[in-house]
Amino acid sequence: MAVEDELARFTPEKDSVLTIGVFDGVHLGHKQLITELTKQANHEKLLSGVVTFRQHPEDVLSAGKKLPFLTDIVTRISLLRDAGADFVVPLTFSPELAGMDAKTFIALLQKHLKMRGLIIGPDFALGKGRKGNIESLTNLGKKTGFSVTVVPPLKINGEVVSSTAIRQAMAEGNMEKYRTLTGRSFSLHGKVISGAGRGEGLGFPTANLDIKKGQAIPPDGVYCGVAHINGSVFQTMTNIGRNPTFGDNERTVESFILNYQGDLYGHNLTVDFVSRLRDEKKFSSIDELKKQVADDVKRGQAILNTARG
C-alpha cells in the first residue's frame, strides 16, 4: 500500500495532533488552523503535525483538469513549518488514496503518526465520497481514541479567507489583496536562464526565470517587487507576457533588477510581487518602449519605497 509506505517514513517519536489539507498558498486561514493545532499540541505535550498532498486532489478527481499550484510542495512545507508545525507529511494523492474510506485512512494516521487529536475547518471532509465529515469523524474519534476540534473560518473585510479567494486575487493581478489574505507577497522561484538578450541593449538588462510547470502565475503585465539575491534585497520591475513589441510567442517572466551588478545565469532567484503597474502592451517604436520602462521604474520605485517605509 503506497499510502502506508509514505506514512511509515514519518513516524514521530511521540503522539501527535494533526491537521489535514492541501494548504495551497498557506494563507492566514491556514495559519489560524495551525495556531490552534500548536496550542492544543503544546497543552497536551504532544507533537503538532500537518498532512498535506504533493498535488491537488482535483488533479486526480477531475480527469484532465490540472489546477495550477500557488506554492510548490517544497515552499509549502517550509511555510507550514514556519507557521509552527513540528512536522509535515506530504502524501501523493493517488487513485488509491482517493478511493480509501475515512475509517481506513484515519486508522493509518493513528498507526503511523500516532494521532490523538484532529484539528479541522467547518467544511472539512475526507475519504471516499467525502463521507468522513465532522459528525462521522467525531463519532469515530470517540470509538478509537482521538479528539476532533473544529476551527471557524477566518474572515477579512467580511470575506472568508480561502485558496479560492487567493486564486481570484491572483487572476486579477491584485497583489495587494493576495498579501492581505496570506500575510506575505506572492513569490515566484526559478533558475535564471538565457533569454532574447534585448533588455541589456535597451539599458534594462533582465533575468529570465524558468518557472516550474504547473505554477500559478499572475496575468500578463508589469509588476514592481523585490528580488532576493545572496541574502540581499533589490527592487525589481518584472514583465510577464509575450513581448508583443517584438512579436514573441512564448510567455516569459523577466525581471529587471535595479542597482544589481553581476551574472545570475544558472542561479536560482526568488522574486516577490508587490503591485501590478500596468497591462503588457505593444509599442510602436523602441524609443517609446524605453520611455515606458523608465516611467515604470520611476512609478514602481515610488510604490516600493512607500511600502518599505
VOMITOR-219481 format. One record per residue: residue number from 1; residue in one letter; x, y, z of N, C-alpha, C, O in turn. Coordinates in steps of 0.2 Angstrom, whole numbers. Layout:
// residues N
ATOM    k  r   n.xx   n.yy   n.zz  ca.xx  ca.yy  ca.zz   c.xx   c.yy   c.zz   o.xx   o.yy   o.zz
ATOM  NUM  a      X      Y      Z      X      Y      Z      X      Y      Z      X      Y      Z
...
***
This chain:
// residues 309
ATOM    k  r   n.xx   n.yy   n.zz  ca.xx  ca.yy  ca.zz   c.xx   c.yy   c.zz   o.xx   o.yy   o.zz
ATOM    1  m      4     -6      0      0      0      0      4      6      0      8      8      5
ATOM    2  a      4     10     -5      9     16     -6      8     21     -1     12     24      2
ATOM    3  v      1     22      1      0     27      6      3     25     13      6     30     16
ATOM    4  e      2     19     14      5     17     21     13     17     21     16     19     26
ATOM    5  d     16     16     15     23     16     14     25     23     15     30     25     19
ATOM    6  e     22     28     13     23     35     14     23     37     21     27     41     24
ATOM    7  l     17     35     24     16     37     31     21     34     35     24     37     40
ATOM    8  a     23     28     34     28     24     38     35     28     38     39     27     43
ATOM    9  r     37     32     34     43     36     34     43     41     39     49     44     40
ATOM   10  f     37     43     41     37     49     45     35     48     53     32     52     56
ATOM   11  t     36     42     55     34     40     62     37     45     67     43     45     68
ATOM   12  p     33     49     70     35     53     75     37     50     82     35     44     83
ATOM   13  e     42     53     86     44     50     92     39     49     98     40     46    102
ATOM   14  k     33     53     97     28     53    102     21     55     99     21     56     93
ATOM   15  d     16     54    103      9     55    100      8     62     97     12     67     99
ATOM   16  s      3     63     93      3     69     89     -4     72     89     -9     68     89
ATOM   17  v     -5     78     87    -11     81     85    -10     83     78     -5     86     76
ATOM   18  l    -15     82     73    -14     83     66    -19     88     63    -25     88     66
ATOM   19  t    -18     91     58    -22     94     53    -21     91     46    -15     90     45
ATOM   20  i    -26     91     42    -25     88     35    -28     93     30    -33     96     31
ATOM   21  g    -24     94     25    -27     98     19    -22     99     14    -16     97     15
ATOM   22  v    -24    102      8    -19    104      3    -15    110      5     -9    110      4
ATOM   23  f    -18    115      9    -14    121     11    -11    124      6     -5    127      7
ATOM   24  d    -13    124      0    -10    128     -6    -11    136     -4    -16    138     -3
ATOM   25  g     -5    139     -5     -5    146     -3     -3    148      4     -1    153      5
ATOM   26  v     -4    143      8     -3    144     16     -5    151     18     -1    155     20
ATOM   27  h    -12    152     18    -14    159     19    -16    159     26    -14    155     30
ATOM   28  l    -18    165     28    -19    167     35    -25    162     39    -25    161     45
ATOM   29  g    -29    160     35    -34    155     37    -31    148     39    -32    145     44
ATOM   30  h    -26    146     35    -22    140     36    -18    141     43    -18    137     47
ATOM   31  k    -15    147     43    -11    149     49    -15    149     56    -13    147     61
ATOM   32  q    -21    151     55    -26    151     61    -27    144     63    -27    142     69
ATOM   33  l    -28    139     58    -29    132     60    -23    129     63    -23    126     68
ATOM   34  i    -17    131     61    -10    129     64     -9    132     70     -6    128     75
ATOM   35  t    -11    138     71    -11    141     78    -15    137     83    -12    135     89
ATOM   36  e    -21    135     82    -25    130     86    -21    124     87    -21    121     92
ATOM   37  l    -19    121     81    -15    115     81     -9    115     86     -9    110     91
ATOM   38  t     -5    120     86      1    120     90     -1    121     97      2    119    102
ATOM   39  k     -6    125     98     -9    127    105    -11    121    109    -10    119    114
ATOM   40  q    -15    117    105    -18    110    108    -12    105    109    -12    102    114
ATOM   41  a     -7    105    104     -2    100    105      2    102    111      4     98    115
ATOM   42  n      4    109    112      8    111    117      4    109    124      8    107    129
ATOM   43  h     -2    111    124     -6    110    130     -6    102    132     -6    101    138
ATOM   44  e     -6     98    127     -7     90    129      0     87    129      1     81    130
ATOM   45  k      6     92    128     13     89    127     13     84    122     16     79    123
ATOM   46  l     10     85    116     11     81    110     14     85    104     16     91    105
ATOM   47  l     16     82     99     19     85     93     13     87     89      8     84     88
ATOM   48  s     14     93     85      9     95     80     12     93     73     17     94     71
ATOM   49  g      7     90     69      9     88     63      4     90     57     -2     91     59
ATOM   50  v      6     91     51      2     93     46      3     88     40      8     86     38
ATOM   51  v     -3     85     38     -3     80     32     -6     84     26    -11     87     26
ATOM   52  t     -1     85     21     -3     88     15     -2     84      9     -1     78     10
ATOM   53  f     -4     86      3     -3     82     -3      1     85     -8      1     91     -9
ATOM   54  r      5     81    -11     10     84    -16      7     87    -22     10     92    -25
ATOM   55  q      1     85    -24     -3     88    -29    -10     89    -27    -12     86    -22
ATOM   56  h    -13     93    -31    -20     95    -28    -25     89    -30    -24     86    -35
ATOM   57  p    -29     87    -25    -34     81    -26    -38     82    -33    -39     77    -36
ATOM   58  e    -39     88    -35    -43     89    -41    -39     86    -47    -42     84    -52
ATOM   59  d    -33     86    -47    -29     83    -52    -31     75    -53    -30     73    -59
ATOM   60  v    -33     72    -48    -35     65    -49    -42     64    -49    -45     60    -53
ATOM   61  l    -46     69    -45    -53     68    -45    -57     71    -52    -62     68    -53
ATOM   62  s    -54     76    -55    -56     78    -61    -52     77    -67    -47     80    -68
ATOM   63  a    -54     72    -71    -50     69    -76    -48     75    -81    -52     78    -83
ATOM   64  g    -41     75    -82    -39     80    -87    -38     87    -85    -36     91    -88
ATOM   65  k    -40     88    -78    -40     95    -76    -34     96    -71    -33     92    -66
ATOM   66  k    -30    101    -72    -24    102    -68    -25    109    -65    -25    114    -69
ATOM   67  l    -25    109    -59    -26    116    -55    -19    119    -54    -15    115    -50
ATOM   68  p    -17    124    -57    -10    127    -55     -9    128    -48    -14    130    -44
ATOM   69  f     -3    127    -45     -2    127    -38      0    134    -37      4    138    -40
ATOM   70  l     -2    137    -31      0    143    -28      7    143    -25     11    148    -26
ATOM   71  t      9    137    -22     15    136    -19     17    129    -20     13    124    -19
ATOM   72  d     23    128    -23     26    121    -24     27    118    -17     27    121    -12
ATOM   73  i     27    111    -18     27    107    -11     33    109     -7     32    109     -1
ATOM   74  v     39    110    -10     45    112     -5     43    119     -2     45    119      4
ATOM   75  t     41    124     -5     39    130     -2     33    129      3     34    132      9
ATOM   76  r     28    125      1     23    124      6     25    121     12     23    123     18
ATOM   77  i     29    116     12     32    113     18     36    118     22     35    118     28
ATOM   78  s     40    122     19     44    127     23     39    132     26     40    133     32
ATOM   79  l     34    134     23     29    139     26     25    136     32     24    139     37
ATOM   80  l     23    129     31     20    126     36     24    125     42     22    126     48
ATOM   81  r     30    123     41     35    123     47     36    130     50     36    130     56
ATOM   82  d     37    135     46     37    142     49     31    144     53     32    148     58
ATOM   83  a     25    141     51     19    143     55     19    140     61     15    141     65
ATOM   84  g     23    135     63     23    132     69     23    124     70     24    121     75
ATOM   85  a     21    121     64     21    113     64     27    110     66     32    112     63
ATOM   86  d     27    105     70     33    101     72     35     97     66     41     96     65
ATOM   87  f     30     94     62     32     90     56     27     91     51     21     92     52
ATOM   88  v     29     90     45     24     90     39     25     84     35     31     82     33
ATOM   89  v     20     80     33     20     74     30     16     75     23     10     76     23
ATOM   90  p     20     75     17     17     76     11     15     69      8     20     65      7
ATOM   91  l      9     68      6      7     62      3      5     63     -4      3     68     -6
ATOM   92  t      6     58     -8      4     58    -15     -3     56    -15     -6     51    -13
ATOM   93  f     -7     61    -18    -14     60    -19    -15     56    -25    -16     58    -31
ATOM   94  s    -16     49    -24    -16     44    -29    -24     42    -30    -28     43    -25
ATOM   95  p    -25     38    -35    -32     35    -35    -33     30    -29    -39     30    -27
ATOM   96  e    -28     27    -27    -28     23    -21    -31     27    -15    -35     25    -11
ATOM   97  l    -28     33    -14    -30     37     -8    -37     40     -9    -40     40     -5
ATOM   98  a    -38     42    -15    -45     44    -17    -50     39    -16    -56     41    -14
ATOM   99  g    -49     33    -17    -54     28    -16    -54     25     -9    -58     20     -7
ATOM  100  m    -50     27     -4    -49     25      3    -55     28      7    -56     34      7
ATOM  101  d    -58     24     11    -63     26     15    -60     30     21    -54     28     23
ATOM  102  a    -64     34     25    -61     38     30    -59     34     36    -53     36     39
ATOM  103  k    -62     29     38    -60     25     43    -53     21     42    -49     21     47
ATOM  104  t    -52     19     36    -46     16     35    -40     21     35    -35     20     37
ATOM  105  f    -41     27     32    -36     32     32    -34     34     39    -29     35     41
ATOM  106  i    -40     35     43    -39     38     50    -35     32     54    -30     34     58
ATOM  107  a    -36     26     53    -33     21     56    -25     21     54    -21     19     58
ATOM  108  l    -24     23     48    -17     23     46    -13     29     50     -7     29     52
ATOM  109  l    -17     35     50    -14     40     54    -13     39     61     -8     41     64
ATOM  110  q    -17     35     64    -16     33     71    -10     28     72     -7     28     77
ATOM  111  k    -10     24     67     -4     19     67      2     22     66      7     20     70
ATOM  112  h      3     26     61     10     28     59     12     35     62     17     36     63
ATOM  113  l      7     39     63      8     46     65      6     47     72      6     53     75
ATOM  114  k      3     42     75      1     42     82     -4     47     84     -3     51     89
ATOM  115  m     -9     48     80    -13     54     80    -18     53     86    -21     47     87
ATOM  116  r    -18     58     90    -23     58     96    -28     64     96    -32     64    100
ATOM  117  g    -27     68     91    -31     74     90    -31     76     83    -26     75     79
ATOM  118  l    -37     79     81    -38     81     74    -41     88     74    -46     89     77
ATOM  119  i    -37     93     70    -40    100     70    -42    101     63    -38    100     58
ATOM  120  i    -48    103     62    -51    104     55    -55    110     55    -57    113     60
ATOM  121  g    -57    112     49    -61    118     47    -68    115     47    -69    109     47
ATOM  122  p    -73    120     46    -80    118     47    -83    115     40    -88    111     41
ATOM  123  d    -79    115     35    -81    112     29    -77    106     27    -77    103     22
ATOM  124  f    -73    103     32    -69     98     31    -72     91     30    -77     90     33
ATOM  125  a    -70     87     25    -72     80     24    -66     77     21    -63     79     17
ATOM  126  l    -66     70     22    -61     66     19    -63     59     18    -69     57     20
ATOM  127  g    -60     55     14    -61     49     12    -66     48      6    -68     53      3
ATOM  128  k    -67     42      4    -71     41     -2    -78     44     -2    -81     43      3
ATOM  129  g    -80     48     -6    -87     51     -6    -87     56     -1    -93     59      1
ATOM  130  r    -81     59      2    -81     64      7    -86     62     13    -89     66     16
ATOM  131  k    -86     56     15    -90     53     20    -87     54     27    -91     54     32
ATOM  132  g    -81     56     27    -78     57     33    -79     65     35    -74     69     35
ATOM  133  n    -85     67     37    -86     73     39    -86     74     46    -84     70     50
ATOM  134  i    -87     80     49    -86     82     56    -90     77     60    -87     75     65
ATOM  135  e    -96     76     59   -100     71     63    -97     64     63    -97     61     68
ATOM  136  s    -96     61     57    -93     54     57    -86     54     60    -85     49     63
ATOM  137  l    -82     59     59    -76     59     62    -76     60     70    -72     56     73
ATOM  138  t    -81     64     72    -81     64     79    -84     58     83    -81     56     88
ATOM  139  n    -88     54     79    -91     48     82    -85     43     82    -84     39     86
ATOM  140  l    -81     43     76    -76     38     75    -70     39     81    -67     35     84
ATOM  141  g    -69     46     82    -64     48     87    -66     45     94    -62     43     98
ATOM  142  k    -73     45     96    -75     43    102    -74     35    103    -73     33    108
ATOM  143  k    -74     32     97    -73     25     97    -66     23     97    -64     17    100
ATOM  144  t    -62     27     94    -55     24     93    -50     28     96    -44     27     96
ATOM  145  g    -52     34    100    -47     37    104    -43     43    101    -37     44    102
ATOM  146  f    -47     48     98    -44     54     96    -50     59     96    -56     58     95
ATOM  147  s    -48     66     98    -52     71     98    -53     75     91    -48     74     87
ATOM  148  v    -58     78     90    -59     82     84    -61     89     87    -66     91     90
ATOM  149  t    -57     94     84    -58    101     86    -60    105     79    -56    105     74
ATOM  150  v    -65    109     79    -67    112     73    -65    120     74    -67    123     79
ATOM  151  v    -61    122     69    -59    129     70    -63    133     65    -64    132     59
ATOM  152  p    -67    139     67    -71    143     62    -67    146     57    -61    147     58
ATOM  153  p    -70    148     51    -66    151     46    -64    158     48    -67    162     52
ATOM  154  l    -58    160     45    -56    167     46    -59    172     41    -59    170     35
ATOM  155  k    -61    177     43    -64    182     38    -60    189     39    -58    191     44
ATOM  156  i    -58    192     33    -55    198     32    -59    203     28    -61    201     22
ATOM  157  n    -61    208     31    -66    213     27    -72    209     25    -75    211     19
ATOM  158  g    -75    205     29    -81    201     28    -81    196     23    -86    192     22
ATOM  159  e    -75    194     21    -74    189     16    -70    183     19    -65    184     22
ATOM  160  v    -72    177     18    -69    171     21    -62    170     17    -62    170     11
ATOM  161  v    -57    169     21    -50    168     18    -50    161     15    -50    156     19
ATOM  162  s    -49    160      9    -48    154      6    -44    153      0    -42    159     -2
ATOM  163  s    -42    147     -2    -37    147     -8    -41    149    -14    -38    152    -19
ATOM  164  t    -48    148    -14    -52    151    -20    -51    159    -20    -50    161    -26
ATOM  165  a    -52    162    -14    -51    169    -14    -44    172    -17    -44    177    -20
ATOM  166  i    -39    168    -15    -32    170    -16    -31    169    -24    -28    173    -27
ATOM  167  r    -34    163    -27    -34    162    -34    -37    168    -38    -35    170    -43
ATOM  168  q    -43    170    -35    -46    175    -39    -42    182    -38    -42    185    -44
ATOM  169  a    -39    183    -33    -35    189    -32    -29    188    -37    -27    193    -41
ATOM  170  m    -26    182    -38    -21    181    -42    -23    182    -50    -19    185    -54
ATOM  171  a    -29    180    -51    -31    180    -58    -32    188    -60    -32    189    -66
ATOM  172  e    -34    192    -55    -35    199    -56    -28    203    -56    -28    209    -57
ATOM  173  g    -23    200    -54    -17    203    -53    -17    208    -47    -13    212    -47
ATOM  174  n    -21    206    -43    -22    210    -37    -17    208    -31    -18    204    -27
ATOM  175  m    -10    210    -32     -5    208    -27     -6    210    -20     -4    207    -15
ATOM  176  e    -10    216    -19    -11    219    -13    -16    214     -9    -15    213     -3
ATOM  177  k    -21    212    -13    -26    208     -9    -23    201     -8    -24    198     -2
ATOM  178  y    -19    198    -12    -15    192    -11    -11    193     -4    -11    188      0
ATOM  179  r     -8    198     -3     -4    199      3     -8    200      9     -6    198     14
ATOM  180  t    -14    203      8    -19    204     14    -21    197     16    -22    196     22
ATOM  181  l    -22    192     11    -25    186     13    -20    181     15    -22    176     19
ATOM  182  t    -14    182     13     -9    177     15     -4    179     20      0    176     24
ATOM  183  g     -3    186     21      1    189     26      8    190     23     13    191     26
ATOM  184  r      9    189     16     16    189     13     14    191      5      9    189      3
ATOM  185  s     20    193      2     19    194     -5     19    188     -9     22    183     -7
ATOM  186  f     16    188    -15     16    182    -19     23    181    -22     26    187    -24
ATOM  187  s     26    175    -22     33    175    -25     33    169    -30     30    165    -31
ATOM  188  l     38    171    -35     40    166    -40     47    164    -39     51    168    -38
ATOM  189  h     49    157    -40     55    155    -39     57    151    -45     53    148    -48
ATOM  190  g     63    152    -48     66    149    -54     73    150    -55     76    155    -52
ATOM  191  k     76    146    -59     83    147    -61     83    152    -67     78    152    -71
ATOM  192  v     88    156    -67     89    161    -72     92    158    -78     97    155    -78
ATOM  193  i     88    159    -84     90    156    -90     91    161    -95     89    167    -94
ATOM  194  s     94    159   -100     96    164   -106     89    166   -109     85    162   -111
ATOM  195  g     88    173   -111     83    175   -115     85    178   -121     90    176   -124
ATOM  196  a     81    182   -124     82    185   -130     88    190   -130     91    192   -135
ATOM  197  g     90    193   -124     95    197   -123     94    204   -125     98    208   -126
ATOM  198  r     87    206   -126     86    213   -128     86    218   -123     88    224   -124
ATOM  199  g     85    216   -117     85    221   -111     91    224   -110     91    230   -109
ATOM  200  e     97    221   -111    103    224   -110    104    229   -115    107    235   -114
ATOM  201  g    103    228   -121    103    233   -127     99    239   -126    101    244   -128
ATOM  202  l     94    238   -122     89    244   -121     91    248   -115     88    253   -113
ATOM  203  g     96    245   -111     98    248   -105     95    246    -99     95    248    -93
ATOM  204  f     91    240   -100     87    237    -94     88    230    -94     83    226    -96
ATOM  205  p     94    227    -92     95    220    -93     91    216    -88     89    218    -82
ATOM  206  t     88    211    -90     83    207    -87     86    200    -85     90    197    -89
ATOM  207  a     83    197    -80     84    190    -78     78    186    -80     72    188    -78
ATOM  208  n     79    181    -84     73    177    -87     72    171    -83     77    167    -82
ATOM  209  l     67    170    -79     65    165    -74     62    159    -78     58    159    -82
ATOM  210  d     65    153    -76     62    147    -78     58    144    -73     60    142    -68
ATOM  211  i     51    145    -74     46    144    -69     44    136    -70     43    134    -75
ATOM  212  k     43    133    -64     40    126    -64     34    125    -68     29    130    -67
ATOM  213  k     33    120    -71     27    118    -75     21    117    -69     22    114    -64
ATOM  214  g     16    120    -70     10    120    -66     10    125    -61      5    125    -57
ATOM  215  q     15    130    -60     15    135    -56     10    141    -58     10    143    -64
ATOM  216  a      5    143    -53      1    148    -55      5    155    -56      9    156    -52
ATOM  217  i      3    159    -61      7    165    -62      2    170    -63     -4    169    -66
ATOM  218  p      3    176    -61     -1    182    -62     -2    183    -69      1    181    -73
ATOM  219  p     -8    187    -71     -9    189    -78     -4    193    -81      0    196    -77
ATOM  220  d     -3    193    -88      2    197    -91      2    204    -89     -4    207    -88
ATOM  221  g      8    207    -88      8    214    -86     15    215    -83     19    211    -83
ATOM  222  v     15    221    -81     22    224    -77     20    225    -70     15    228    -68
ATOM  223  y     25    222    -66     24    222    -59     30    225    -55     36    224    -58
ATOM  224  c     30    228    -50     35    230    -46     36    225    -40     31    223    -37
ATOM  225  g     42    224    -37     43    220    -32     50    220    -30     54    225    -31
ATOM  226  v     52    214    -27     59    214    -24     62    207    -26     58    202    -26
ATOM  227  a     68    207    -27     72    200    -28     77    199    -22     79    204    -20
ATOM  228  h     77    193    -21     82    191    -15     88    187    -18     87    182    -22
ATOM  229  i     94    190    -17    100    188    -20    105    188    -15    107    193    -12
ATOM  230  n    107    181    -13    113    180     -8    112    184     -2    116    187      1
ATOM  231  g    105    184      1    104    187      7    102    195      7    101    198     12
ATOM  232  s    103    198      1    101    205      0     95    205     -4     93    201     -8
ATOM  233  v     92    211     -4     85    213     -7     86    218    -12     89    224    -10
ATOM  234  f     84    217    -18     84    223    -23     77    224    -26     73    219    -27
ATOM  235  q     76    230    -27     70    232    -31     70    229    -38     75    229    -41
ATOM  236  t     64    227    -40     63    224    -47     57    227    -50     52    229    -47
ATOM  237  m     58    227    -57     52    228    -61     51    221    -66     56    219    -69
ATOM  238  t     46    218    -65     45    211    -68     40    211    -74     34    214    -73
ATOM  239  n     41    209    -80     36    209    -85     35    201    -86     39    197    -87
ATOM  240  i     28    200    -86     25    194    -88     22    194    -94     17    198    -95
ATOM  241  g     23    190    -99     20    191   -106     24    188   -112     29    184   -111
ATOM  242  r     22    190   -118     25    188   -124     29    193   -128     30    192   -134
ATOM  243  n     30    199   -124     34    204   -128     31    206   -135     34    205   -140
ATOM  244  p     25    208   -135     21    210   -141     25    215   -146     24    214   -152
ATOM  245  t     29    219   -143     33    224   -147     38    220   -152     39    223   -157
ATOM  246  f     40    214   -150     45    211   -154     42    204   -157     45    201   -160
ATOM  247  g     35    204   -156     32    198   -159     33    191   -157     33    186   -160
ATOM  248  d     35    191   -150     37    184   -147     30    180   -146     25    183   -145
ATOM  249  n     31    174   -146     25    170   -144     25    166   -138     20    165   -134
ATOM  250  e     32    165   -135     32    161   -129     31    166   -123     34    172   -123
ATOM  251  r     28    164   -118     26    168   -112     32    167   -107     35    162   -106
ATOM  252  t     35    173   -105     41    173   -101     40    177    -95     35    181    -94
ATOM  253  v     44    176    -90     44    180    -84     51    183    -83     56    180    -82
ATOM  254  e     52    190    -84     58    193    -85     58    199    -80     54    203    -79
ATOM  255  s     64    199    -75     64    204    -70     70    209    -71     76    206    -72
ATOM  256  f     69    215    -71     75    220    -72     76    222    -64     72    224    -61
ATOM  257  i     82    220    -62     84    221    -55     88    227    -54     94    228    -57
ATOM  258  l     85    232    -51     88    239    -50     95    238    -46     95    235    -41
ATOM  259  n    100    242    -48    106    243    -44    110    236    -43    113    236    -38
ATOM  260  y    109    231    -47    112    225    -46    117    224    -52    116    225    -58
ATOM  261  q    123    222    -50    129    221    -55    131    214    -54    133    212    -48
ATOM  262  g    131    210    -59    133    203    -58    129    198    -63    124    200    -65
ATOM  263  d    132    192    -63    130    187    -68    125    182    -64    128    179    -59
ATOM  264  l    119    182    -66    114    177    -62    113    171    -66    109    167    -63
ATOM  265  y    115    170    -72    113    164    -76    115    158    -72    121    157    -70
ATOM  266  g    110    154    -72    111    147    -69    110    147    -61    109    142    -58
ATOM  267  h    109    153    -58    107    154    -51     99    154    -50     96    156    -55
ATOM  268  n     97    151    -44     90    152    -43     89    159    -40     92    162    -36
ATOM  269  l     83    161    -42     81    168    -40     74    168    -37     69    164    -40
ATOM  270  t     72    172    -32     66    172    -29     64    180    -30     67    184    -28
ATOM  271  v     58    181    -33     55    187    -34     48    188    -31     44    184    -32
ATOM  272  d     48    193    -26     41    194    -23     38    200    -27     41    205    -29
ATOM  273  f     31    199    -28     27    204    -32     23    208    -27     19    206    -23
ATOM  274  v     24    215    -28     21    219    -23     15    223    -26     10    223    -23
ATOM  275  s     15    225    -32     10    228    -35     10    228    -43     15    227    -46
ATOM  276  r      4    227    -46      4    227    -53      4    235    -56     -1    238    -54
ATOM  277  l      8    236    -61      9    243    -63      4    244    -69      1    249    -70
ATOM  278  r      4    239    -74      0    241    -80      0    234    -84      3    229    -82
ATOM  279  d     -5    234    -89     -5    229    -94      1    228    -98      5    234    -99
ATOM  280  e      3    223   -101      8    222   -106      5    225   -112     -1    224   -114
ATOM  281  k      9    229   -116      6    232   -122     12    232   -128     17    231   -127
ATOM  282  k      9    233   -134     14    233   -140     15    241   -141     11    245   -141
ATOM  283  f     22    242   -142     24    249   -143     26    250   -150     28    245   -154
ATOM  284  s     25    256   -153     26    257   -160     34    258   -162     36    258   -167
ATOM  285  s     38    259   -156     45    260   -158     49    258   -151     46    258   -146
ATOM  286  i     55    257   -152     60    255   -147     60    261   -142     60    260   -136
ATOM  287  d     61    267   -145     61    273   -140     55    274   -136     55    276   -130
ATOM  288  e     49    272   -139     43    273   -135     43    267   -129     41    269   -123
ATOM  289  l     46    262   -131     46    256   -126     51    258   -120     50    257   -114
ATOM  290  k     57    261   -122     62    263   -117     59    269   -112     60    268   -106
ATOM  291  k     55    273   -115     52    278   -111     47    275   -106     47    278   -100
ATOM  292  q     43    271   -109     38    267   -104     42    264    -98     39    264    -93
ATOM  293  v     47    260   -100     51    256    -95     53    261    -90     53    260    -84
ATOM  294  a     56    267    -92     59    272    -87     53    274    -83     54    275    -77
ATOM  295  d     47    275    -86     42    278    -82     40    272    -77     38    274    -71
ATOM  296  d     40    266    -79     38    260    -75     43    260    -69     40    259    -63
ATOM  297  v     49    261    -70     54    260    -65     53    266    -59     53    265    -53
ATOM  298  k     51    272    -62     50    278    -58     44    277    -53     44    278    -47
ATOM  299  r     39    274    -56     32    273    -53     33    267    -48     31    268    -42
ATOM  300  g     36    262    -50     37    256    -46     42    258    -40     40    255    -34
ATOM  301  q     47    262    -41     51    263    -35     47    267    -30     48    267    -24
ATOM  302  a     43    272    -32     39    276    -28     34    271    -23     33    272    -17
ATOM  303  i     31    266    -27     27    261    -23     31    257    -18     29    256    -12
ATOM  304  l     37    255    -20     41    251    -16     44    255    -10     44    252     -5
ATOM  305  n     46    261    -11     49    265     -6     43    266     -1     45    267      5
ATOM  306  t     37    268     -3     31    269      1     30    263      6     29    263     12
ATOM  307  a     30    257      2     28    251      6     34    249     11     32    247     16
ATOM  308  r     40    250      9     45    249     14     45    254     20     47    252     25
ATOM  309  g     43    260     19     43    265     24     37    264     29     36    267     33
***
